[in-house]
């Protein structure tokens, strides 16, 4: 096989709407040497925001490491895999 297998996983995050938070999330994913294929952040008139992102993972443990890193970021209220 050519290289390791990777799978696309969609992650959903509920976060506080604050400057620099998206950068911290992206940096946390990058620290796990993970490719981000898509990211979308939405806000409304409340102090809340949502981030959805599609990342490439090699296995469930890889995904859990990413989620664990993201959950440690101040301002992240919840982070989970999207259920299709």
Beta strands, then each sheet from edge to edge (+ up, - down):
strand 1: 7-16
strand 2: 36-43
strand 3: 48-57
strand 4: 76-81
sheet 1: 2+ 3- 1+ 4-
end
